Amino acid sequence: MALKLGIFAVPDATDPAATVEQVVAADRVGLDLVGIQDHPYQRRFFDTWTLLAYLAARTERIRLVPDVIDLPLRPPAVLAKAAASLDVLSGGRVELGLGAGAFWDGIAAMGGPRRTPKESVDALVEAIAVIRGMWSQERSVKVEGEHYRVVGAHPGPTPAHPMGIWLGAYGPRMLRLTGRLADGWLPSLGGRYMQPQDAPAMHAAIDDAARGAGRRPEDVERALNVMGLSSSRAGWADELARIADGLRFSTLLVGVPAEDPVGFVRRLGEDVAPRVRELIG
């Protein structure tokens, strides 16, 4: 397994220099990817797309992914154009992480819809169709759904590389949707999200859905947000290697602590990442 290692960052607007410099440091020390949370209703957070665009201009090689976009507050046709534009401008360094929605009070407070779990997944299916259409080279896009209606929209620009749609999925229907339609799975480990013992059954649900759709399960990227490394610095590499190998994830995005974020990122890239890759083999 070719392990990819990166960081999961908070778009903290209270300390702009530290927010930017931790990503610049990740780029310089050779980490592979940076995921940026998207919670527009958080008053202390930057807008994620604006921050990603700025970071793309400040970095040279690291890949960028919104982790994950709050779809109810981002019209999918405009989101598709924004993602494709940034992919072209960054030289093909963007993937698109999508979520069906959460924190509905915050979403509604900003004028977004308040959806039931079923409605949120239905809307996500429609949004994926819109986004794929807007990335195509067709003359126009037509998607007439219950939640999104796009008729006669002209696609473009085309992304610079085959940009992936990665889903933050946990429930049975979302997992099946990931296997059927998505290019990657991007959950978070711990807390109210996914527990280690849940991973095998969740992978299996994605695999079964992929096969049922005539796809290869291995074509679905398995990326994981890892929050709060529990061991001392000396044990970080062992802990990450166990997660990657034991839970079957080929991309790990490590949560950056509030204390000394730039130093943490440098240690992760310079000391920990080479050791993790050595352990994985």
N, C-alpha and C positions, 0 to 999 in steps of 0.2 A: 504494500500500500504506500503510495506516494503522499505522505502526510503534508497538509498545508496548515500553517499556523499563523494566526493573526490576533487582532484585538477587537473587543466589543466596547465601544466608547459611548459615553454620555455626552450629548451636545450641550454642554454646560456653558451658558451665556454669562455666568457670574465671574468666570476666569477665562476669557477668550484666549489668552496666550497659552495657557496650559492645555486647553482643548485642542488647539491647532498643533502645538509643538509635540504632543504625544503621537499624533499621526505622522508628522514629519519625521520623528524619531523612528517610528515603525518602518517607514519607507527606507530610511538610511541604514538600519540594521538588518535589512533583508527579510522582514516578515512579509507574508504573502497577501494579507487581506485585512481590511478594517471594516467593521460593521458599526453603523451609527443608529442609535435608537430614534424612533419617530413618535413623539408625543406632543403634537402641536398645542395642546391645551395646557401644557406645563409652562408657567410664566417664566421660569428660570432657564428654559431651553431655547437654543437657536432653532430656527426652521431647518429641518434636516436637509432638504434639497439645496437650499442656499449654502449651507455648510459644506455639503459634498462637492458642490461646484467650486467653492473656494479651495477646498483640500485638493481637488484634482489639479488645480493650477500650482499648488505648492509642493506637489509630489511628482515622482517620475515613473515609478514602476508598480507600486502597490495597487491591488484591486480594491474597489470601493463598492459597498452594498448598503442600502438602507435596511435596517435590521429590527423590525420590518415596517414597511410603509403602512400607515393607518389609512386603509383604502376608503372608508366612508368619508374622509375629508379630502380625498384626492381624486377628482374626476379621471377615469381611466384613460380617456383619449388624450387628455393633456398630460397625464402622468407618463404615458407611453412616449409622447414627443419629448418630454423633459429627459427621460432616461436615455432615449436614443441620441439626443443632442449631446448629452454629457459623455456618452460612450464614444461618439465621434471625436469630440474635442479632447478627450483624455487618451485617445489612441487605443480604444477597446478595453478599458479597465473597469467597466461597470457591470454588476449583476443587479437584478431587481428582486428584493425581498418584499413579499406581500403578506399582509395579515387581513383576515376577514373583519376585524374590528374588536375592540374591547373598551373598557372604561367609557360606557355609553353616556354617562352624565357629562363627562368632559366633551365628548363629541357633540352631544345635543346643545351644550352651552355655546359652542362655536357655530351653531347653525346646521350641523350635520344631522343625518337621520338617526333615529333610535330603532335599531333592527333586532328582531328575535334571532336566536341562533340559526334557525332554518333560513330566514331571510338573508342573514349575513353571508352564509355559504352560497346561497343562490346568487346573490349579487357578485360574489367573488368569481363564480363560474362565468357569468356574463362579462365581468371585467377582463378576465383572461382572454376571452374571445375578442374583445375590443383591442386589447394591447397587442395580441398577435396580429390582428388585422392592420393596426397602425404601424407595425414593424415590417409588414409585407411590402411587396412591390406591385401590389394590385392597383388598379386605377382608382378604386374607391372602396370604402368599408361600409358594410351594412350589418348592424347587430340591433335587433329590436327585441329587447328583453323587458322584464317587469321593472327592473331597477335602472338599467342603462339603455338608452336608445341613441344609436349613432347611425345616421343614414346619409350616405354621400360624402363622408369625410375623406379627405385625400391623405393617404399615408405619406410619411417622410419626416425627417430623414431616416434612411435605413441604418440600423446600428452598425458599428465598425466591425463587430464580431458576433457570432451567434449568442446573443445575450440571454442568460438564463433567468427564468422566473422561479424563485425559491419561496416556498410557503412555510410560514410559521404555523404548523399544524399539530394538533393534539387529539382531537376527538375522532371517532371512527370514520365519520363522513369526510372530514378534512384529510385524514390519512389516505383514504381511497382516492380522493381528488388529487392528492399529491402524486400518487402512483400513476394515475390516469393522464394527468395534464401537465404536471410541473416538471421542471428540470432539476429541482433540488428541494431538500427538506431542511428547514432551519428552525429547530426548536431550541428551548433553553433548558438547562439541566438544573434541577433543584427547586425548592420552594413550592409554589402552587403550580408549577409547570410539570416537567417530566422527571420522574424518579429513575434511578439506574435500572431497577428491576422491571420497569415498564418498557425499556428499549426493545428487547427482542420481539415482543408482540407487535409493537408499533412498526418496526422494520418489516415484519412479516405482512402486515396489512398493506403497506406500500408496495412490497414485492408482488403480492397477489394481484393487486389492482393494476400494476404495470404489466404483468403477464397477460391479464385479462384484456388489456387494451392493445396487445400485440407489441409491447415494448420490452426492453431488457431492463430488469431491476437495477443493474449496475450503471445504467445511464442516468439514474436519479442521484445527483450529488447528495452526500450526507454530511451536513455541516451542523455544528453544535455550539451554542453559547455556553461557556463554562464560567460560572460566577463564583467568586470567593474561593480561590485555591485554599484548601484547608491545612496543608502541611507547611513546614518551614521552607524557605527558599531552596534549601538543599534537596528537598523532596519534590519540588514542582515537576521536574522532568519525569520522575516515576509516576506521579499522579496523572499527568497528562497522557503518558504512554498507556497507562491502564485504561483510561477513558477511551482513547482512540482505538486500541486493540480490543478491549473487552466489550465495548458498546458499539463497535462497528461504525465509527465516524472517520471520514478522511479529511475533514476540515474542522479545526477547533478555533473558536474565537474567544479569547480569554478576557474576562471582565477586568477593566483597569480600575484600581482603587483610587479614592480621592486623594490619599496622601502620596506625594511624590509620584505622580503618574508618569512623568517623563523618565525618571529613573527606573521605574518598574518596567516600562516598555523596553528600555535599553537592555536591562538584565534578561528579559524574556527573549529578545532577539539574539543577543551576543552569547549568553551562557546556556539558557534553557533549550531553545529551539534546536541547536546542534545535538544536544544530548537526547532529546525526545526522538529525533529522527534516527539516531544511532540505536536507540532501544527498539524502535519499531522495525528497523532493519530495511 
